[in-house]
Amino acid sequence: MTGQADDAAAMVAGALSRRKPADRPGFLRELLAHTAAGLVVIEGDRAAGEAVYRLADAVVARGGR
């Protein structure tokens, strides 16, 4: 990762580190939901839908591990 991706990864890692382990999954779910909503506002339904679809596809490809 470079540049903005590093910044985003560091931001999420920092936010996770300030939460109890039991609170982290809920935080990530909320982050995903708010991120998708932000993409709808900034880039439109199609771009947000594509990003969410790619994420879902990656989860399915892992086979529920």
Secondary structure, DSSP 8 states (H G I E B T S, - for coil): --THHHHHHHHHHHHHHTS-GGGHHHHHHHHHHHHHHHHHHHH-HHHHHHHHHHHHHHHHHTTT-
